[in-house]
Amino acid sequence: MIFKDLNISLFNSINSFAKEHTLLDKAAIFLAEDLNTVLISFLVFLLVVQWKTYHLLFAKTLVIVLFSLLLSDIIEFFYHHPRPFQIDLGHKLIGHGSTSSFPSQHTITVVIIGFSYWMAGFKKIGLMGLLCAVIVGLSRIFVGVHFPFDVIGSFVIGFMLVVSVNYALKELAIRIRRIKPVQLID
C-alpha cells in the first residue's frame, strides 16, 4: 500500500497544476501527445541526410520499439492498472481510452530511442532523447493519463530492452564469426 499511496501522492503533486494556466495546459498537451513525433521526425531527417551513418541504428531502434508494443500488450493482458481518471483522480486534459496505464507507451518509445542512440555512441542525440523522455513522461502525468510509476517503469523496461537487444546482437555476431564456411562443391 505504501507504493500505491506514494504513486497517488506524486501524481497529485504533478497533476494539481493542471487547469490553472491555459498556456501551461496547452504546452503540456503538446508535449504529452506530440513531442515524440517531433523527435522521431528529427531522426527520420537524420536518416535521410546521413543514411550510411544512421540506417542500421534506426532499424534496430524501430524493431525494439515494435517489440515494446508487443510487450506492453502482454503486460496489459496479465496486469491491468487503471488510469488516474478511471479512479476519479486528478484533472484529465486529453482524451484517452481505458487501456492499462502501465507502462506509458509514449514514454517507453522515447526512452528506447534515447538509450539506443546513447549506447551506440551518439551521446548528444541519446541525451536529447532521454531528456525528451523525461519531459514526455512528466507531461503524461500532468495531463492526467499516467501515474509516476508508469513512467518510471517505462524507463526501466526501455533500458532493459535496449540492453538486452544490444547483448543479443553482440552474441549473435560472435557466433556468426565462429561459423566456418562449408564447401558444398568439390
MDAnalysis code that builds the backbone (N, CA, C; Angstrom):
import MDAnalysis as mda
import numpy as np

u = mda.Universe.empty(558, n_residues=186, atom_resindex=np.repeat(np.arange(186), 3), trajectory=True)
u.add_TopologyAttr("name", ["N", "CA", "C"] * 186)
u.add_TopologyAttr("resid", np.arange(1, 187))
u.add_TopologyAttr("resname", ["MET", "ILE", "PHE", "LYS", "ASP", "LEU", "ASN", "ILE", "SER", "LEU", "PHE", "ASN", "SER", "ILE", "ASN", "SER", "PHE", "ALA", "LYS", "GLU", "HIS", "THR", "LEU", "LEU", "ASP", "LYS", "ALA", "ALA", "ILE", "PHE", "LEU", "ALA", "GLU", "ASP", "LEU", "ASN", "THR", "VAL", "LEU", "ILE", "SER", "PHE", "LEU", "VAL", "PHE", "LEU", "LEU", "VAL", "VAL", "GLN", "TRP", "LYS", "THR", "TYR", "HIS", "LEU", "LEU", "PHE", "ALA", "LYS", "THR", "LEU", "VAL", "ILE", "VAL", "LEU", "PHE", "SER", "LEU", "LEU", "LEU", "SER", "ASP", "ILE", "ILE", "GLU", "PHE", "PHE", "TYR", "HIS", "HIS", "PRO", "ARG", "PRO", "PHE", "GLN", "ILE", "ASP", "LEU", "GLY", "HIS", "LYS", "LEU", "ILE", "GLY", "HIS", "GLY", "SER", "THR", "SER", "SER", "PHE", "PRO", "SER", "GLN", "HIS", "THR", "ILE", "THR", "VAL", "VAL", "ILE", "ILE", "GLY", "PHE", "SER", "TYR", "TRP", "MET", "ALA", "GLY", "PHE", "LYS", "LYS", "ILE", "GLY", "LEU", "MET", "GLY", "LEU", "LEU", "CYS", "ALA", "VAL", "ILE", "VAL", "GLY", "LEU", "SER", "ARG", "ILE", "PHE", "VAL", "GLY", "VAL", "HIS", "PHE", "PRO", "PHE", "ASP", "VAL", "ILE", "GLY", "SER", "PHE", "VAL", "ILE", "GLY", "PHE", "MET", "LEU", "VAL", "VAL", "SER", "VAL", "ASN", "TYR", "ALA", "LEU", "LYS", "GLU", "LEU", "ALA", "ILE", "ARG", "ILE", "ARG", "ARG", "ILE", "LYS", "PRO", "VAL", "GLN", "LEU", "ILE", "ASP"])
u.atoms.positions = np.array([
    [0.803, -1.199, 0.000],
    [0.000, 0.000, 0.000],
    [0.848, 1.266, 0.000],
    [2.059, 1.181, 0.505],
    [2.898, 2.373, 0.554],
    [3.250, 2.860, -0.854],
    [3.456, 1.901, -1.798],
    [3.759, 2.292, -3.169],
    [2.543, 2.932, -3.831],
    [1.367, 2.373, -3.560],
    [0.136, 2.932, -4.129],
    [-0.077, 4.351, -3.612],
    [0.090, 4.545, -2.329],
    [-0.084, 5.880, -1.745],
    [0.957, 6.860, -2.268],
    [2.198, 6.402, -2.400],
    [3.261, 7.258, -2.941],
    [2.974, 7.613, -4.396],
    [2.531, 6.636, -5.168],
    [2.204, 6.853, -6.573],
    [1.099, 7.910, -6.708],
    [0.062, 7.779, -5.903],
    [-1.053, 8.732, -5.946],
    [-0.607, 10.103, -5.460],
    [0.196, 10.141, -4.426],
    [0.690, 11.421, -3.905],
    [1.547, 12.150, -4.937],
    [2.461, 11.421, -5.584],
    [3.292, 12.034, -6.629],
    [2.436, 12.490, -7.808],
    [1.457, 11.671, -8.182],
    [0.548, 12.057, -9.259],
    [-0.161, 13.362, -8.919],
    [-0.720, 13.426, -7.729],
    [-1.453, 14.628, -7.320],
    [-0.555, 15.862, -7.286],
    [0.689, 15.693, -6.875],
    [1.582, 16.853, -6.810],
    [1.935, 17.387, -8.195],
    [1.965, 16.528, -9.207],
    [2.267, 16.972, -10.576],
    [0.996, 17.428, -11.283],
    [-0.065, 16.646, -11.174],
    [-1.312, 16.927, -11.888],
    [-2.105, 18.088, -11.271],
    [-1.790, 18.462, -10.049],
    [-2.564, 19.518, -9.377],
    [-2.431, 20.878, -10.064],
    [-1.379, 21.059, -10.879],
    [-1.196, 22.324, -11.591],
    [-2.047, 22.408, -12.862],
    [-2.626, 21.287, -13.265],
    [-3.455, 21.274, -14.474],
    [-4.693, 22.134, -14.265],
    [-5.113, 22.763, -15.328],
    [-6.297, 23.628, -15.372],
    [-6.122, 24.927, -14.580],
    [-4.901, 25.259, -14.204],
    [-4.667, 26.543, -13.528],
    [-4.245, 27.628, -14.510],
    [-3.463, 27.240, -15.538],
    [-2.989, 28.195, -16.536],
    [-3.190, 27.576, -17.917],
    [-3.971, 28.250, -18.749],
    [-4.312, 27.726, -20.068],
    [-3.072, 27.478, -20.913],
    [-2.120, 28.394, -20.876],
    [-0.911, 28.245, -21.679],
    [-0.099, 27.024, -21.234],
    [0.015, 26.825, -19.926],
    [0.730, 25.660, -19.395],
    [0.026, 24.370, -19.801],
    [-1.293, 24.377, -19.753],
    [-2.065, 23.197, -20.167],
    [-1.820, 22.872, -21.636],
    [-1.857, 23.901, -22.489],
    [-1.641, 23.675, -23.922],
    [-0.232, 23.162, -24.200],
    [0.753, 23.707, -23.491],
    [2.133, 23.237, -23.661],
    [2.258, 21.783, -23.219],
    [1.656, 21.448, -22.095],
    [1.719, 20.073, -21.587],
    [1.029, 19.105, -22.539],
    [-0.093, 19.522, -23.112],
    [-0.801, 18.662, -24.062],
    [0.075, 18.414, -25.288],
    [0.721, 19.470, -25.803],
    [1.612, 19.289, -26.949],
    [2.757, 18.334, -26.598],
    [3.372, 18.542, -25.449],
    [4.493, 17.690, -25.043],
    [4.056, 16.246, -24.822],
    [2.885, 16.056, -24.254],
    [2.393, 14.707, -23.964],
    [2.020, 13.944, -25.230],
    [1.481, 14.651, -26.217],
    [0.986, 13.962, -27.405],
    [1.919, 14.031, -28.604],
    [2.711, 15.103, -28.726],
    [3.427, 15.350, -29.975],
    [4.941, 15.457, -29.891],
    [5.522, 15.539, -28.706],
    [6.980, 15.667, -28.619],
    [7.673, 14.435, -29.186],
    [7.111, 13.257, -28.940],
    [7.720, 12.050, -29.505],
    [7.693, 12.078, -31.035],
    [6.647, 12.644, -31.616],
    [6.566, 12.768, -33.073],
    [7.636, 13.718, -33.601],
    [7.868, 14.802, -32.880],
    [8.915, 15.757, -33.271],
    [10.280, 15.071, -33.239],
    [10.564, 14.314, -32.175],
    [11.844, 13.619, -32.063],
    [12.001, 12.582, -33.171],
    [10.974, 11.810, -33.435],
    [11.056, 10.797, -34.488],
    [11.235, 11.459, -35.853],
    [10.572, 12.569, -36.077],
    [10.736, 13.314, -37.342],
    [12.171, 13.785, -37.509],
    [12.776, 14.239, -36.416],
    [14.181, 14.646, -36.450],
    [15.079, 13.467, -36.816],
    [14.804, 12.304, -36.247],
    [15.603, 11.113, -36.540],
    [15.417, 10.649, -37.986],
    [14.213, 10.770, -38.502],
    [13.980, 10.435, -39.914],
    [14.745, 11.406, -40.807],
    [14.754, 12.687, -40.446],
    [15.533, 13.675, -41.194],
    [17.016, 13.290, -41.192],
    [17.560, 12.931, -40.012],
    [18.957, 12.491, -39.938],
    [19.186, 11.253, -40.797],
    [18.234, 10.352, -40.784],
    [18.333, 9.128, -41.576],
    [18.427, 9.451, -43.062],
    [17.604, 10.377, -43.520],
    [17.604, 10.754, -44.931],
    [18.897, 11.472, -45.299],
    [19.337, 12.363, -44.435],
    [20.529, 13.175, -44.730],
    [21.813, 12.345, -44.630],
    [21.891, 11.448, -43.658],
    [23.110, 10.653, -43.442],
    [22.757, 9.168, -43.327],
    [22.263, 8.613, -44.415],
    [21.805, 7.226, -44.460],
    [22.849, 6.248, -43.949],
    [24.087, 6.370, -44.439],
    [25.131, 5.405, -44.084],
    [25.435, 5.412, -42.591],
    [25.290, 6.553, -41.961],
    [25.609, 6.667, -40.541],
    [24.510, 6.089, -39.655],
    [23.251, 6.300, -40.033],
    [22.149, 6.019, -39.109],
    [21.224, 4.865, -39.488],
    [21.341, 4.286, -40.686],
    [20.317, 3.338, -41.121],
    [20.206, 2.084, -40.242],
    [21.318, 1.500, -39.851],
    [21.244, 0.291, -39.020],
    [20.723, 0.596, -37.618],
    [21.188, 1.691, -37.049],
    [20.741, 2.073, -35.709],
    [19.254, 2.411, -35.719],
    [18.809, 3.123, -36.741],
    [17.396, 3.457, -36.852],
    [16.556, 2.184, -36.953],
    [16.986, 1.249, -37.778],
    [16.255, -0.013, -37.949],
    [16.207, -0.807, -36.644],
    [17.345, -0.888, -35.960],
    [17.394, -1.619, -34.686],
    [16.467, -0.961, -33.666],
    [16.495, 0.362, -33.599],
    [15.649, 1.087, -32.653],
    [14.178, 0.867, -32.977],
    [13.841, 0.878, -34.247],
    [12.464, 0.646, -34.662],
    [11.997, -0.747, -34.252],
    [12.839, -1.740, -34.415],
    [12.478, -3.109, -34.021],
    [12.255, -3.185, -32.508],
    [13.103, -2.515, -31.731],
    [12.932, -2.522, -30.272],
    [11.622, -1.841, -29.890],
    [11.305, -0.730, -30.535],
    [10.046, -0.032, -30.245],
    [8.856, -0.931, -30.582],
    [8.908, -1.599, -31.718],
    [7.817, -2.511, -32.090],
    [7.697, -3.661, -31.086],
    [8.846, -4.165, -30.633],
    [8.826, -5.220, -29.613],
    [8.211, -4.692, -28.311],
    [8.485, -3.422, -27.981],
    [7.919, -2.839, -26.756],
    [6.396, -2.744, -26.834],
    [5.855, -2.540, -28.041],
    [4.398, -2.527, -28.205],
    [3.809, -3.903, -27.876],
    [4.468, -4.940, -28.369],
    [4.042, -6.304, -28.070],
    [4.153, -6.589, -26.570],
    [5.266, -6.189, -25.987],
    [5.469, -6.399, -24.556],
    [4.416, -5.655, -23.736],
    [4.071, -4.444, -24.141],
    [3.031, -3.683, -23.434],
    [1.691, -4.408, -23.488],
    [1.383, -4.994, -24.633],
    [0.137, -5.762, -24.745],
    [0.157, -6.988, -23.843],
    [1.304, -7.639, -23.765],
    [1.431, -8.811, -22.892],
    [1.279, -8.401, -21.427],
    [1.915, -7.295, -21.058],
    [1.798, -6.800, -19.680],
    [0.340, -6.485, -19.365],
    [-0.341, -5.801, -20.300],
    [-1.743, -5.449, -20.062],
    [-2.621, -6.690, -19.929],
    [-2.303, -7.739, -20.687],
    [-3.078, -8.975, -20.602],
    [-3.000, -9.577, -19.199],
    [-1.814, -9.526, -18.585],
    [-1.628, -10.128, -17.268],
    [-1.822, -9.149, -16.108],
    [-1.659, -7.865, -16.386],
    [-1.743, -6.873, -15.305],
    [-2.364, -5.595, -15.838],
    [-3.624, -5.377, -15.522],
    [-4.304, -4.142, -15.927],
    [-4.264, -3.164, -14.758],
    [-3.631, -2.031, -14.991],
    [-3.580, -0.984, -13.974],
    [-4.437, 0.177, -14.458],
    [-5.431, 0.596, -13.678],
    [-6.310, 1.677, -14.136],
    [-5.560, 3.007, -14.270],
    [-6.044, 3.816, -15.178],
    [-5.504, 5.160, -15.356],
    [-6.090, 6.057, -14.255],
    [-5.422, 7.171, -13.962],
    [-5.916, 8.048, -12.885],
    [-7.377, 8.461, -13.044],
    [-7.778, 8.816, -14.269],
    [-9.165, 9.268, -14.471],
    [-10.169, 8.140, -14.290],
    [-9.724, 6.891, -14.405],
    [-10.629, 5.764, -14.210],
    [-10.991, 5.577, -12.747],
    [-10.161, 6.108, -11.865],
    [-10.463, 6.014, -10.430],
    [-10.730, 7.404, -9.844],
    [-11.164, 8.308, -10.727],
    [-11.577, 9.666, -10.349],
    [-10.492, 10.463, -9.637],
    [-9.281, 10.379, -10.178],
    [-8.173, 11.171, -9.635],
    [-7.781, 12.267, -10.612],
    [-7.510, 13.423, -10.111],
    [-6.888, 14.495, -10.869],
    [-7.726, 15.081, -11.983],
    [-7.020, 15.825, -12.836],
    [-7.616, 16.506, -13.979],
    [-7.146, 15.831, -15.260],
    [-8.080, 15.501, -16.113],
    [-7.756, 14.868, -17.396],
    [-7.852, 15.939, -18.485],
    [-6.725, 16.208, -19.144],
    [-6.692, 17.257, -20.157],
    [-6.804, 16.737, -21.582],
    [-6.607, 15.449, -21.791],
    [-6.691, 14.875, -23.136],
    [-7.594, 13.657, -23.107],
    [-8.147, 13.351, -24.265],
    [-8.961, 12.151, -24.373],
    [-8.075, 10.915, -24.394],
    [-8.515, 9.882, -23.739],
    [-7.740, 8.641, -23.721],
    [-8.661, 7.494, -23.398],
    [-8.400, 6.355, -24.004],
    [-9.178, 5.154, -23.739],
    [-8.863, 4.576, -22.362],
    [-9.562, 3.531, -22.034],
    [-9.413, 2.918, -20.710],
    [-8.454, 1.734, -20.717],
    [-7.438, 1.796, -21.550],
    [-6.424, 0.746, -21.552],
    [-5.597, 0.845, -20.277],
    [-4.768, -0.147, -20.057],
    [-3.918, -0.151, -18.875],
    [-2.952, 1.030, -18.899],
    [-2.728, 1.597, -17.746],
    [-1.841, 2.756, -17.678],
    [-0.368, 2.350, -17.600],
    [-0.098, 1.099, -17.273],
    [1.295, 0.654, -17.145],
    [1.660, -0.267, -18.297],
    [2.784, -0.018, -18.943],
    [3.673, 1.154, -18.884],
    [3.190, 2.247, -19.835],
    [3.784, 3.414, -19.744],
    [3.468, 4.515, -20.648],
    [4.167, 4.264, -21.984],
    [3.392, 3.930, -23.015],
    [3.992, 3.624, -24.313],
    [4.623, 4.856, -24.951],
    [4.038, 6.029, -24.749],
    [4.658, 7.252, -25.264],
    [6.060, 7.417, -24.675],
    [6.156, 7.213, -23.368],
    [7.442, 7.381, -22.684],
    [8.419, 6.292, -23.090],
    [7.977, 5.049, -23.117],
    [8.889, 3.941, -23.415],
    [9.480, 4.077, -24.819],
    [8.692, 4.590, -25.759],
    [9.189, 4.786, -27.123],
    [10.365, 5.764, -27.134],
    [10.205, 6.873, -26.446],
    [11.264, 7.885, -26.439],
    [12.460, 7.413, -25.603],
    [12.207, 6.666, -24.543],
    [13.293, 6.087, -23.742],
    [14.138, 5.148, -24.604],
    [13.486, 4.306, -25.380],
    [14.201, 3.370, -26.252],
    [15.053, 4.135, -27.257],
    [14.489, 5.172, -27.838],
    [15.256, 5.995, -28.778],
    [16.476, 6.593, -28.087],
    [16.258, 7.197, -26.928],
    [17.361, 7.832, -26.202],
    [18.470, 6.860, -25.844],
    [18.107, 5.739, -25.235],
    [19.131, 4.764, -24.834],
    [19.795, 4.103, -26.039],
    [19.043, 3.834, -27.105],
    [19.636, 3.212, -28.298],
    [20.720, 4.097, -28.899],
    [20.403, 5.353, -29.076],
    [21.376, 6.267, -29.686],
    [22.536, 6.545, -28.735],
    [22.247, 6.687, -27.457],
    [23.305, 6.965, -26.484],
    [24.289, 5.788, -26.404],
    [23.753, 4.562, -26.334],
    [24.619, 3.386, -26.220],
    [25.361, 3.087, -27.519],
    [24.856, 3.609, -28.636],
    [25.540, 3.421, -29.921],
    [26.641, 4.458, -30.134],
    [26.823, 5.350, -29.167],
    [27.889, 6.341, -29.258],
    [27.446, 7.713, -29.725],
    [26.173, 7.865, -30.033],
    [25.646, 9.171, -30.423],
    [25.102, 9.838, -29.159],
    [26.038, 10.294, -28.322],
    [25.707, 10.781, -26.979],
    [24.750, 11.969, -26.991],
    [24.971, 12.933, -27.884],
    [24.112, 14.127, -27.893],
    [22.681, 13.781, -28.275],
    [22.521, 12.957, -29.305],
    [21.175, 12.546, -29.712],
    [20.539, 11.708, -28.604],
    [21.317, 10.820, -28.007],
    [20.807, 9.982, -26.933],
    [20.364, 10.784, -25.728],
    [21.179, 11.745, -25.314],
    [20.804, 12.583, -24.169],
    [19.592, 13.443, -24.501],
    [19.519, 13.931, -25.736],
    [18.354, 14.690, -26.161],
    [17.107, 13.785, -26.086],
    [17.248, 12.543, -26.515],
    [16.138, 11.594, -26.439],
    [15.718, 11.307, -25.008],
    [16.688, 11.136, -24.135],
    [16.363, 10.864, -22.729],
    [15.725, 12.078, -22.059],
    [16.188, 13.270, -22.396],
    [15.558, 14.491, -21.882],
    [14.116, 14.578, -22.384],
    [13.913, 14.279, -23.659],
    [12.551, 14.254, -24.211],
    [11.696, 13.217, -23.483],
    [12.287, 12.079, -23.136],
    [11.541, 11.035, -22.431],
    [11.075, 11.524, -21.059],
    [11.947, 12.235, -20.360],
    [11.563, 12.794, -19.056],
    [10.419, 13.797, -19.239],
    [10.549, 14.652, -20.240],
    [9.520, 15.661, -20.496],
    [8.197, 15.006, -20.890],
    [8.260, 14.023, -21.788],
    [7.039, 13.318, -22.203],
    [6.407, 12.628, -20.993],
    [7.216, 11.946, -20.200],
    [6.693, 11.244, -19.037],
    [6.016, 12.180, -18.044],
    [6.677, 13.286, -17.721],
    [6.084, 14.251, -16.781],
    [4.813, 14.870, -17.357],
    [4.824, 15.138, -18.649],
    [3.634, 15.749, -19.248],
    [2.471, 14.755, -19.304],
    [2.767, 13.469, -19.473],
    [1.699, 12.455, -19.458],
    [1.054, 12.380, -18.070],
    [1.843, 12.608, -17.038],
    [1.291, 12.671, -15.675],
    [0.488, 13.962, -15.521],
    [1.057, 15.065, -15.989],
    [0.416, 16.373, -15.866],
    [-0.966, 16.381, -16.513],
    [-1.098, 15.764, -17.706],
    [-2.389, 15.776, -18.402],
    [-3.362, 14.727, -17.854],
    [-2.911, 13.917, -16.906],
    [-3.823, 13.044, -16.169],
    [-4.057, 11.659, -16.724],
    [-3.139, 11.171, -17.570],
    [-3.372, 9.836, -18.145],
    [-2.400, 8.771, -17.641],
    [-1.417, 9.164, -16.844],
    [-0.473, 8.184, -16.293],
    [-0.100, 8.543, -14.865],
    [0.298, 7.512, -14.126],
    [0.861, 7.680, -12.798],
    [2.383, 7.768, -12.910],
    [3.056, 8.335, -11.915],
    [4.530, 8.409, -11.951],
    [5.205, 7.042, -12.091],
    [4.674, 6.006, -11.443],
    [5.317, 4.696, -11.536],
    [5.169, 4.086, -12.926],
    [4.159, 4.509, -13.685],
    [4.029, 4.081, -15.080],
    [5.219, 4.599, -15.887],
    [5.578, 5.836, -15.626],
    [6.685, 6.481, -16.336],
    [8.018, 5.885, -15.889],
    [8.196, 5.707, -14.584],
    [9.431, 5.102, -14.067],
    [9.580, 3.681, -14.616],
    [8.490, 2.939, -14.626],
    [8.512, 1.581, -15.187],
    [8.877, 1.589, -16.665],
    [8.425, 2.595, -17.382],
    [8.764, 2.718, -18.801],
    [10.260, 2.927, -18.991],
    [10.874, 3.713, -18.111],
    [12.318, 3.910, -18.191],
    [13.054, 2.599, -17.940],
    [12.624, 1.856, -16.937],
    [13.276, 0.588, -16.610],
    [13.104, -0.415, -17.753],
    [11.882, -0.564, -18.246],
    [11.618, -1.520, -19.326],
    [12.361, -1.119, -20.589],
    [12.323, 0.167, -20.946],
    [13.026, 0.645, -22.143],
    [14.509, 0.390, -22.069],
    [15.118, 0.682, -20.921],
    [16.546, 0.444, -20.730],
    [16.861, -1.045, -20.852],
    [16.053, -1.882, -20.201],
    [16.293, -3.328, -20.240],
    [16.148, -3.880, -21.655],
    [15.183, -3.377, -22.410],
    [15.015, -3.840, -23.783],
    [16.216, -3.479, -24.646],
    [16.689, -2.247, -24.528],
    [17.838, -1.813, -25.335],
    [19.083, -2.618, -24.963],
    [19.325, -2.782, -23.673],
    [20.499, -3.551, -23.232],
    [20.381, -5.004, -23.687],
    [19.203, -5.593, -23.561],
    [19.008, -6.993, -23.955],
    [19.220, -7.203, -25.454],
    [18.661, -6.308, -26.266],
    [18.823, -6.440, -27.712],
    [20.278, -6.223, -28.111],
    [20.925, -5.227, -27.511],
    [22.352, -4.996, -27.811],
    [23.185, -6.218, -27.453],
    [22.906, -6.821, -26.288],
    [23.636, -8.016, -25.866],
    [23.372, -9.182, -26.824],
    [22.098, -9.373, -27.177],
    [21.739, -10.480, -28.075],
    [22.397, -10.309, -29.443],
    [22.416, -9.101, -29.961],
    [23.045, -8.863, -31.265],
    [24.557, -9.057, -31.202],
    [25.158, -8.668, -30.085],
    [26.607, -8.864, -29.912],
    [26.933, -10.355, -29.856],
    [26.146, -11.114, -29.109],
    [26.351, -12.561, -29.027],
    [26.127, -13.228, -30.383],
    [25.117, -12.781, -31.092],
    [24.836, -13.333, -32.418],
    [26.002, -13.068, -33.365],
    [26.550, -11.873, -33.319],
    [27.686, -11.533, -34.186],
    [28.898, -12.401, -33.852],
    [29.137, -12.655, -32.565],
    [30.253, -13.513, -32.153],
    [30.050, -14.932, -32.674],
    [28.850, -15.448, -32.552],
    [28.562, -16.820, -33.008],
    [28.653, -16.938, -34.529],
    [28.219, -15.912, -35.237],
    [28.301, -15.941, -36.701],
    [29.760, -15.938, -37.147],
    [30.610, -15.163, -36.452],
    [32.032, -15.133, -36.810],
    [32.700, -16.477, -36.578],
    [32.195, -17.274, -35.654],
    [32.784, -18.585, -35.344],
    [32.401, -19.659, -36.351],
    [31.357, -19.414, -37.100],
    [30.901, -20.417, -38.076],
    [31.915, -20.503, -39.204],
    [32.324, -21.734, -39.476],
    [33.279, -21.953, -40.565],
    [32.500, -22.266, -41.830],
    [32.917, -21.677, -42.915],
    [32.213, -21.966, -44.164],
    [32.381, -23.427, -44.568],
    [31.341, -23.977, -45.113],
    [31.352, -25.369, -45.551],
    [31.396, -25.368, -47.092],
    [32.317, -26.135, -47.627],
    [32.418, -26.225, -49.075],
    [31.407, -27.262, -49.561],
    [30.483, -26.813, -50.415],
    [29.426, -27.693, -50.874],
    [29.818, -28.451, -52.144],
    [30.659, -27.872, -52.966],
    [31.052, -28.490, -54.227],
    [32.553, -28.731, -54.220],
    [32.970, -29.951, -54.653],
    [34.411, -30.262, -54.721],
    [34.996, -29.782, -56.011],
])
